[in-house]
Amino acid sequence: MTALLCTSLVAAVLLAPPASDARAGDDVAKAAKAYRQAQQAELSEEFALASDLYELADQLAPSPEALRGAVRMALAAERWGVAAESALDLQRRYPDDKKSSELAAQTLDRTRPLLTEISVNCGGTDCTVLVDGKTARLEPAASHVVFVTAGEHDLAGGYPNGTSQKIAIVAQAGSSKDVTFTPPVVEPKAAPAPTNGDATKTSSDRTPADDAPRKGKRKTARLSPWFFGVGTVATLGLAAGTTVSALQARDAGEDFDEGGRTQELYDKANKLEIQTNVLFGVTAAVGVTTIVFAIFTDWKRGSKRDKRRANARITSGPTWASTGLALDF
């Protein structure tokens, strides 16, 4: 039974298609789908879309039919530069195919008088070509041929480590130019300077502990519990003062209602009401601040028994102004 199982596993491994074959089959299926979509777009006279789809099908699974479709649709969409570049690819890749050669020659005869043909040298390494900030050639190569319309253009080379400096040209219809890009140079990063403590040690004096990364988190500064204590006492004192003021305002209102509603009683009641509102706002602000103090307080520091404690005394008088807060340390 074991021998039969091993034989079956070996046979499955030997007969299984390689991963590259599976990937190639997937690309062929995607290329066929893109080709069908390109045909539908062509029937709908969406020529620019059809050109892109034929080009995608050719990239996934190169074929003369897909590339010829890309050339025809680019011409129909009056995308002269794309048509000319695809015609050059058609001419280079399928020189012995009669249909491809004839279509390429006809396309170049039609488009070259309208464009400037630019021969690009990537400076000894592979690059892509950017025209006016947009990629014109997607496949990296050491040299390219691109076509641009008449006018001013900026050309640059795209490299794995960056983009070359831009080259400005003035294109004229029916002309040709040669452009050479200089690959960007990436400067090596400078090593960090040694600290004062490490600079005094030579390589022989240093130990593995010196070279090991320093670990540990920086300690966050915490507040003394006194801040929370004072804030609590202040909040309680202000709350008591607010209560007294509120009672006085209530009494003044009753006096105003019962004492003939004179201007003097009205002014007194109004003043006490404003005073109460102000005290309420201040009490709320101090209370919120006290809560913040509680969050950032180092409570371990306050747990030591040898610390002095603060005692608070709240005294109230006939008015809020005579309400007092006393602290004994």
C-alpha beads as a LAMMPS data file, in Angstrom:
LAMMPS data file: protein, C-alpha beads

329 atoms
328 bonds

1 atom types
1 bond types

-500.0 500.0 xlo xhi
-500.0 500.0 ylo yhi
-500.0 500.0 zlo zhi

Masses

1 110.0

Atoms # bond

1 1 1 0.000 0.000 0.000
2 1 1 2.834 2.383 0.921
3 1 1 4.695 1.575 -2.284
4 1 1 1.551 2.255 -4.318
5 1 1 1.057 5.629 -2.611
6 1 1 4.669 6.676 -3.238
7 1 1 4.406 5.626 -6.884
8 1 1 1.252 7.709 -7.299
9 1 1 2.876 10.798 -5.748
10 1 1 5.947 10.521 -7.972
11 1 1 3.769 10.143 -11.046
12 1 1 1.707 13.200 -10.067
13 1 1 4.839 15.325 -9.661
14 1 1 6.338 14.166 -12.957
15 1 1 3.123 14.662 -14.915
16 1 1 2.185 18.031 -13.342
17 1 1 2.812 21.016 -15.669
18 1 1 5.567 23.423 -14.587
19 1 1 4.559 26.707 -12.918
20 1 1 5.852 28.707 -15.890
21 1 1 3.598 26.726 -18.248
22 1 1 0.594 27.407 -16.027
23 1 1 1.436 31.107 -15.968
24 1 1 1.868 31.150 -19.753
25 1 1 -1.502 29.460 -20.178
26 1 1 -3.102 32.096 -17.964
27 1 1 -1.571 34.874 -20.073
28 1 1 -2.871 33.252 -23.257
29 1 1 -6.387 33.117 -21.804
30 1 1 -6.191 36.775 -20.784
31 1 1 -4.809 37.699 -24.213
32 1 1 -7.717 35.916 -25.930
33 1 1 -10.204 37.799 -23.739
34 1 1 -8.531 41.146 -24.503
35 1 1 -8.539 40.289 -28.230
36 1 1 -12.294 39.562 -28.173
37 1 1 -12.959 42.813 -26.298
38 1 1 -10.848 44.679 -28.878
39 1 1 -12.946 43.231 -31.691
40 1 1 -16.136 44.339 -29.929
41 1 1 -14.735 47.844 -29.434
42 1 1 -13.759 47.952 -33.119
43 1 1 -17.309 47.031 -34.158
44 1 1 -18.597 49.797 -31.870
45 1 1 -16.140 52.220 -33.542
46 1 1 -14.354 52.860 -30.253
47 1 1 -11.040 52.904 -32.080
48 1 1 -8.790 54.248 -29.292
49 1 1 -10.072 51.613 -26.850
50 1 1 -9.719 48.915 -29.471
51 1 1 -6.106 49.973 -30.080
52 1 1 -5.280 49.695 -26.380
53 1 1 -6.957 46.281 -26.095
54 1 1 -5.152 44.879 -29.161
55 1 1 -1.880 46.164 -27.717
56 1 1 -2.678 44.522 -24.347
57 1 1 -3.424 41.219 -26.074
58 1 1 -0.084 41.432 -27.877
59 1 1 1.773 42.136 -24.633
60 1 1 0.202 39.123 -22.906
61 1 1 0.698 36.727 -25.844
62 1 1 2.605 38.290 -28.783
63 1 1 1.033 37.618 -32.168
64 1 1 1.069 39.382 -35.549
65 1 1 -2.756 39.504 -35.597
66 1 1 -2.969 41.430 -32.311
67 1 1 -0.195 43.847 -33.276
68 1 1 -1.715 44.484 -36.692
69 1 1 -5.019 45.219 -34.952
70 1 1 -3.275 47.743 -32.687
71 1 1 -1.775 49.488 -35.745
72 1 1 -5.073 49.613 -37.659
73 1 1 -7.064 50.966 -34.702
74 1 1 -4.405 53.574 -33.840
75 1 1 -4.641 54.843 -37.414
76 1 1 -8.447 54.921 -37.210
77 1 1 -8.213 56.906 -33.946
78 1 1 -5.601 59.242 -35.520
79 1 1 -3.095 58.333 -32.840
80 1 1 -0.239 58.818 -35.269
81 1 1 2.616 58.333 -32.802
82 1 1 1.210 55.066 -31.408
83 1 1 0.528 53.801 -34.929
84 1 1 4.073 54.574 -36.083
85 1 1 5.735 52.952 -33.061
86 1 1 3.563 49.827 -33.364
87 1 1 4.346 49.691 -37.104
88 1 1 8.083 49.677 -36.335
89 1 1 7.541 46.804 -33.882
90 1 1 5.539 44.965 -36.534
91 1 1 8.295 45.470 -39.085
92 1 1 11.021 44.351 -36.663
93 1 1 9.270 41.291 -35.230
94 1 1 7.637 39.847 -38.348
95 1 1 9.839 40.758 -41.333
96 1 1 8.831 37.600 -43.246
97 1 1 5.079 38.049 -42.745
98 1 1 3.680 39.678 -45.896
99 1 1 0.563 41.211 -44.293
100 1 1 2.563 42.640 -41.405
101 1 1 5.292 44.075 -43.645
102 1 1 2.808 45.737 -46.009
103 1 1 0.768 47.275 -43.178
104 1 1 3.921 48.518 -41.411
105 1 1 5.284 50.136 -44.580
106 1 1 1.963 51.813 -45.402
107 1 1 1.602 53.106 -41.833
108 1 1 5.116 54.569 -41.703
109 1 1 4.664 56.240 -45.107
110 1 1 1.500 57.872 -43.819
111 1 1 2.646 58.932 -40.336
112 1 1 6.307 59.937 -40.732
113 1 1 5.521 63.212 -42.568
114 1 1 3.301 64.211 -39.606
115 1 1 5.758 63.400 -36.797
116 1 1 9.313 63.736 -35.528
117 1 1 11.171 60.437 -35.214
118 1 1 13.424 60.370 -32.126
119 1 1 16.134 57.741 -31.662
120 1 1 16.766 57.360 -27.929
121 1 1 19.981 56.029 -26.366
122 1 1 19.586 55.073 -22.680
123 1 1 23.288 55.559 -21.898
124 1 1 24.425 51.948 -21.814
125 1 1 21.618 50.502 -19.666
126 1 1 17.938 49.677 -20.060
127 1 1 15.351 52.391 -19.562
128 1 1 11.845 53.433 -20.478
129 1 1 11.025 56.711 -22.223
130 1 1 8.866 59.479 -20.787
131 1 1 7.486 62.148 -23.100
132 1 1 6.043 65.202 -21.329
133 1 1 5.936 63.223 -18.078
134 1 1 4.038 60.264 -19.556
135 1 1 5.522 56.875 -20.396
136 1 1 5.824 56.397 -24.138
137 1 1 7.672 53.063 -24.138
138 1 1 6.763 50.581 -21.415
139 1 1 9.334 47.848 -22.053
140 1 1 12.839 48.708 -20.759
141 1 1 15.521 48.541 -23.442
142 1 1 18.944 50.043 -24.174
143 1 1 17.533 52.054 -27.118
144 1 1 14.125 53.137 -28.371
145 1 1 12.444 54.895 -31.262
146 1 1 9.554 57.175 -30.381
147 1 1 7.463 59.569 -32.427
148 1 1 6.173 62.952 -31.247
149 1 1 4.034 65.619 -32.842
150 1 1 5.451 68.977 -33.854
151 1 1 6.104 71.409 -31.017
152 1 1 7.999 71.595 -27.740
153 1 1 8.421 68.424 -25.691
154 1 1 10.335 67.209 -22.618
155 1 1 11.966 63.785 -22.770
156 1 1 13.403 61.771 -19.880
157 1 1 14.547 58.229 -19.195
158 1 1 13.022 56.041 -16.504
159 1 1 15.512 53.841 -14.638
160 1 1 15.170 51.475 -11.666
161 1 1 16.956 53.999 -9.437
162 1 1 15.189 57.129 -10.665
163 1 1 14.609 59.392 -13.641
164 1 1 17.210 61.125 -15.751
165 1 1 17.287 64.866 -16.271
166 1 1 14.760 66.181 -18.773
167 1 1 15.849 67.053 -22.286
168 1 1 13.828 69.755 -24.026
169 1 1 13.388 69.503 -27.792
170 1 1 11.516 71.404 -30.482
171 1 1 10.008 68.863 -32.857
172 1 1 9.251 69.589 -36.494
173 1 1 6.991 67.447 -38.647
174 1 1 8.886 65.069 -40.931
175 1 1 12.228 65.454 -39.098
176 1 1 14.331 63.126 -36.944
177 1 1 16.479 63.616 -33.827
178 1 1 18.947 61.670 -31.689
179 1 1 18.695 61.898 -27.886
180 1 1 20.985 60.336 -25.260
181 1 1 19.976 60.044 -21.614
182 1 1 22.413 60.044 -18.713
183 1 1 21.339 57.501 -16.065
184 1 1 20.863 59.052 -12.612
185 1 1 23.646 58.475 -10.098
186 1 1 22.623 57.440 -6.603
187 1 1 25.077 58.738 -4.018
188 1 1 25.804 56.342 -1.135
189 1 1 24.489 57.416 2.226
190 1 1 27.131 58.702 4.637
191 1 1 27.705 56.688 7.804
192 1 1 26.420 58.392 10.974
193 1 1 29.075 60.241 12.967
194 1 1 30.108 58.557 16.242
195 1 1 28.915 60.044 19.507
196 1 1 31.338 61.635 21.976
197 1 1 31.409 58.549 24.148
198 1 1 32.060 56.173 21.273
199 1 1 34.573 58.437 19.539
200 1 1 37.124 58.043 22.328
201 1 1 37.168 54.261 21.943
202 1 1 39.320 52.541 19.375
203 1 1 38.216 49.436 17.517
204 1 1 40.248 47.277 19.892
205 1 1 38.679 48.870 22.972
206 1 1 35.101 48.415 21.835
207 1 1 33.090 45.502 23.188
208 1 1 30.045 43.756 21.754
209 1 1 27.973 45.656 24.306
210 1 1 29.164 48.942 22.759
211 1 1 28.052 47.861 19.287
212 1 1 24.712 46.476 20.437
213 1 1 21.754 48.779 19.820
214 1 1 20.661 50.667 22.854
215 1 1 17.254 49.515 23.972
216 1 1 14.703 51.013 26.275
217 1 1 12.008 53.594 26.110
218 1 1 12.358 57.154 27.152
219 1 1 10.555 57.850 30.364
220 1 1 7.673 60.250 30.099
221 1 1 7.728 63.060 32.632
222 1 1 4.923 62.648 35.167
223 1 1 3.330 65.185 37.481
224 1 1 3.537 65.219 41.243
225 1 1 0.343 64.207 43.090
226 1 1 0.367 67.707 44.608
227 1 1 -0.986 69.068 41.326
228 1 1 -4.002 66.796 41.521
229 1 1 -4.469 67.557 45.214
230 1 1 -4.403 71.304 44.725
231 1 1 -6.686 71.018 41.702
232 1 1 -9.183 68.938 43.684
233 1 1 -9.213 71.370 46.583
234 1 1 -9.594 74.326 44.227
235 1 1 -12.473 72.613 42.434
236 1 1 -14.250 71.911 45.716
237 1 1 -13.709 75.502 46.892
238 1 1 -15.046 76.962 43.682
239 1 1 -17.987 74.570 43.792
240 1 1 -18.831 75.774 47.300
241 1 1 -18.530 79.396 46.218
242 1 1 -20.744 78.716 43.220
243 1 1 -23.347 77.107 45.475
244 1 1 -23.340 80.070 47.846
245 1 1 -23.634 82.494 44.949
246 1 1 -26.502 80.480 43.468
247 1 1 -28.392 80.578 46.787
248 1 1 -27.820 84.324 47.069
249 1 1 -29.047 84.818 43.514
250 1 1 -32.167 82.800 44.298
251 1 1 -32.849 84.875 47.423
252 1 1 -32.296 88.113 45.498
253 1 1 -34.791 86.920 42.893
254 1 1 -37.370 86.211 45.532
255 1 1 -36.748 89.633 47.112
256 1 1 -37.265 91.220 43.719
257 1 1 -40.546 89.384 43.183
258 1 1 -41.821 90.102 46.692
259 1 1 -40.313 93.559 47.300
260 1 1 -42.071 95.549 44.621
261 1 1 -39.765 94.827 41.674
262 1 1 -37.627 97.916 42.156
263 1 1 -34.597 98.752 39.973
264 1 1 -32.234 98.310 42.919
265 1 1 -33.477 94.790 43.667
266 1 1 -33.358 93.921 39.962
267 1 1 -29.750 95.076 39.637
268 1 1 -28.758 93.045 42.696
269 1 1 -30.464 89.888 41.447
270 1 1 -29.001 90.298 37.955
271 1 1 -25.498 90.852 39.336
272 1 1 -25.674 87.724 41.473
273 1 1 -26.984 85.667 38.555
274 1 1 -24.079 86.763 36.341
275 1 1 -21.676 86.101 39.190
276 1 1 -23.078 82.559 39.577
277 1 1 -22.725 81.809 35.850
278 1 1 -19.107 82.988 35.848
279 1 1 -18.265 80.905 38.901
280 1 1 -19.919 77.867 37.336
281 1 1 -17.768 78.225 34.197
282 1 1 -14.557 78.670 36.192
283 1 1 -15.424 75.675 38.378
284 1 1 -15.995 73.497 35.303
285 1 1 -12.675 74.579 33.750
286 1 1 -10.728 73.875 36.940
287 1 1 -12.489 70.510 37.274
288 1 1 -11.463 69.468 33.741
289 1 1 -7.887 70.575 34.446
290 1 1 -7.880 68.477 37.615
291 1 1 -8.970 65.424 35.606
292 1 1 -6.067 66.026 33.200
293 1 1 -3.722 66.264 36.186
294 1 1 -5.040 62.898 37.394
295 1 1 -4.201 61.267 34.056
296 1 1 -0.593 62.481 34.067
297 1 1 0.078 62.096 37.797
298 1 1 2.817 59.806 39.076
299 1 1 0.787 58.096 41.800
300 1 1 3.734 56.039 42.996
301 1 1 5.465 59.210 44.071
302 1 1 2.437 60.171 46.146
303 1 1 2.268 56.816 47.937
304 1 1 5.377 57.414 50.064
305 1 1 4.476 57.950 53.685
306 1 1 7.173 60.510 54.377
307 1 1 5.555 63.015 52.049
308 1 1 3.790 65.925 53.674
309 1 1 0.080 66.152 53.165
310 1 1 -2.054 69.177 52.476
311 1 1 -5.175 69.950 54.450
312 1 1 -7.856 72.182 53.082
313 1 1 -10.421 74.310 54.860
314 1 1 -13.348 75.915 53.102
315 1 1 -15.012 78.899 54.787
316 1 1 -18.152 80.551 53.539
317 1 1 -19.524 83.967 54.290
318 1 1 -22.614 85.905 53.538
319 1 1 -21.403 86.604 49.960
320 1 1 -19.340 84.583 47.445
321 1 1 -16.449 87.029 47.838
322 1 1 -16.119 86.137 51.505
323 1 1 -16.001 82.430 50.703
324 1 1 -12.436 81.347 51.349
325 1 1 -10.098 78.424 50.675
326 1 1 -7.262 77.725 53.115
327 1 1 -4.451 75.184 52.587
328 1 1 -2.275 73.857 55.436
329 1 1 0.996 72.175 54.378

Bonds

1 1 1 2
2 1 2 3
3 1 3 4
4 1 4 5
5 1 5 6
6 1 6 7
7 1 7 8
8 1 8 9
9 1 9 10
10 1 10 11
11 1 11 12
12 1 12 13
13 1 13 14
14 1 14 15
15 1 15 16
16 1 16 17
17 1 17 18
18 1 18 19
19 1 19 20
20 1 20 21
21 1 21 22
22 1 22 23
23 1 23 24
24 1 24 25
25 1 25 26
26 1 26 27
27 1 27 28
28 1 28 29
29 1 29 30
30 1 30 31
31 1 31 32
32 1 32 33
33 1 33 34
34 1 34 35
35 1 35 36
36 1 36 37
37 1 37 38
38 1 38 39
39 1 39 40
40 1 40 41
41 1 41 42
42 1 42 43
43 1 43 44
44 1 44 45
45 1 45 46
46 1 46 47
47 1 47 48
48 1 48 49
49 1 49 50
50 1 50 51
51 1 51 52
52 1 52 53
53 1 53 54
54 1 54 55
55 1 55 56
56 1 56 57
57 1 57 58
58 1 58 59
59 1 59 60
60 1 60 61
61 1 61 62
62 1 62 63
63 1 63 64
64 1 64 65
65 1 65 66
66 1 66 67
67 1 67 68
68 1 68 69
69 1 69 70
70 1 70 71
71 1 71 72
72 1 72 73
73 1 73 74
74 1 74 75
75 1 75 76
76 1 76 77
77 1 77 78
78 1 78 79
79 1 79 80
80 1 80 81
81 1 81 82
82 1 82 83
83 1 83 84
84 1 84 85
85 1 85 86
86 1 86 87
87 1 87 88
88 1 88 89
89 1 89 90
90 1 90 91
91 1 91 92
92 1 92 93
93 1 93 94
94 1 94 95
95 1 95 96
96 1 96 97
97 1 97 98
98 1 98 99
99 1 99 100
100 1 100 101
101 1 101 102
102 1 102 103
103 1 103 104
104 1 104 105
105 1 105 106
106 1 106 107
107 1 107 108
108 1 108 109
109 1 109 110
110 1 110 111
111 1 111 112
112 1 112 113
113 1 113 114
114 1 114 115
115 1 115 116
116 1 116 117
117 1 117 118
118 1 118 119
119 1 119 120
120 1 120 121
121 1 121 122
122 1 122 123
123 1 123 124
124 1 124 125
125 1 125 126
126 1 126 127
127 1 127 128
128 1 128 129
129 1 129 130
130 1 130 131
131 1 131 132
132 1 132 133
133 1 133 134
134 1 134 135
135 1 135 136
136 1 136 137
137 1 137 138
138 1 138 139
139 1 139 140
140 1 140 141
141 1 141 142
142 1 142 143
143 1 143 144
144 1 144 145
145 1 145 146
146 1 146 147
147 1 147 148
148 1 148 149
149 1 149 150
150 1 150 151
151 1 151 152
152 1 152 153
153 1 153 154
154 1 154 155
155 1 155 156
156 1 156 157
157 1 157 158
158 1 158 159
159 1 159 160
160 1 160 161
161 1 161 162
162 1 162 163
163 1 163 164
164 1 164 165
165 1 165 166
166 1 166 167
167 1 167 168
168 1 168 169
169 1 169 170
170 1 170 171
171 1 171 172
172 1 172 173
173 1 173 174
174 1 174 175
175 1 175 176
176 1 176 177
177 1 177 178
178 1 178 179
179 1 179 180
180 1 180 181
181 1 181 182
182 1 182 183
183 1 183 184
184 1 184 185
185 1 185 186
186 1 186 187
187 1 187 188
188 1 188 189
189 1 189 190
190 1 190 191
191 1 191 192
192 1 192 193
193 1 193 194
194 1 194 195
195 1 195 196
196 1 196 197
197 1 197 198
198 1 198 199
199 1 199 200
200 1 200 201
201 1 201 202
202 1 202 203
203 1 203 204
204 1 204 205
205 1 205 206
206 1 206 207
207 1 207 208
208 1 208 209
209 1 209 210
210 1 210 211
211 1 211 212
212 1 212 213
213 1 213 214
214 1 214 215
215 1 215 216
216 1 216 217
217 1 217 218
218 1 218 219
219 1 219 220
220 1 220 221
221 1 221 222
222 1 222 223
223 1 223 224
224 1 224 225
225 1 225 226
226 1 226 227
227 1 227 228
228 1 228 229
229 1 229 230
230 1 230 231
231 1 231 232
232 1 232 233
233 1 233 234
234 1 234 235
235 1 235 236
236 1 236 237
237 1 237 238
238 1 238 239
239 1 239 240
240 1 240 241
241 1 241 242
242 1 242 243
243 1 243 244
244 1 244 245
245 1 245 246
246 1 246 247
247 1 247 248
248 1 248 249
249 1 249 250
250 1 250 251
251 1 251 252
252 1 252 253
253 1 253 254
254 1 254 255
255 1 255 256
256 1 256 257
257 1 257 258
258 1 258 259
259 1 259 260
260 1 260 261
261 1 261 262
262 1 262 263
263 1 263 264
264 1 264 265
265 1 265 266
266 1 266 267
267 1 267 268
268 1 268 269
269 1 269 270
270 1 270 271
271 1 271 272
272 1 272 273
273 1 273 274
274 1 274 275
275 1 275 276
276 1 276 277
277 1 277 278
278 1 278 279
279 1 279 280
280 1 280 281
281 1 281 282
282 1 282 283
283 1 283 284
284 1 284 285
285 1 285 286
286 1 286 287
287 1 287 288
288 1 288 289
289 1 289 290
290 1 290 291
291 1 291 292
292 1 292 293
293 1 293 294
294 1 294 295
295 1 295 296
296 1 296 297
297 1 297 298
298 1 298 299
299 1 299 300
300 1 300 301
301 1 301 302
302 1 302 303
303 1 303 304
304 1 304 305
305 1 305 306
306 1 306 307
307 1 307 308
308 1 308 309
309 1 309 310
310 1 310 311
311 1 311 312
312 1 312 313
313 1 313 314
314 1 314 315
315 1 315 316
316 1 316 317
317 1 317 318
318 1 318 319
319 1 319 320
320 1 320 321
321 1 321 322
322 1 322 323
323 1 323 324
324 1 324 325
325 1 325 326
326 1 326 327
327 1 327 328
328 1 328 329
